[in-house]
């Protein structure tokens, strides 16, 4: 925020971003009349410079992953990051055993997700669409999941041209949603 000449205390940013990046961006862009995309780019640039140990998962992520595994489900990551970085991030926070697979650009998938990518993953892992859910804060992921026939859940406040099946702002809400969803 300093690069943009905006005086915001770090504890204010920390409190907002712990709820969700989208909530933080929306709140600060409204407060300071700054383009949300510009703020998001600034946050992402700073985030990439943080040590992996300081890139904490969102509150509630561990509980959701443990719950999914206890029900016989799989946690899968589809990311633009390289696989080694994701594995280091998971290991730094003791989450590596909770994820069955990580799919990244290194697997030959396009930079932006497309329906064929999700269909290929479902086929490879023998998963059915009806019991699978795409959770993301990005509209591109939600669209690709919907085009594949998957249920979708938007994390955060991103505005979408096509709505997700579900919307959450915390992973505690996702945990409650998963417990209520039909299998």
PyMOL commands that set and color helices and strands:
alter all, ss='L'
color gray80, all
select helices_A, chain A and resi 2-4+10-19+21-32+36-49+52-54+61-70+83-92+96-98+105-107+115-125+129-131+139-148+171-180
alter helices_A, ss='H'
color red, helices_A
select strands_A, chain A and resi 76-78+101-103+133-136+151-155+166-168
alter strands_A, ss='S'
color yellow, strands_A
deselect
rebuild
show_as cartoon
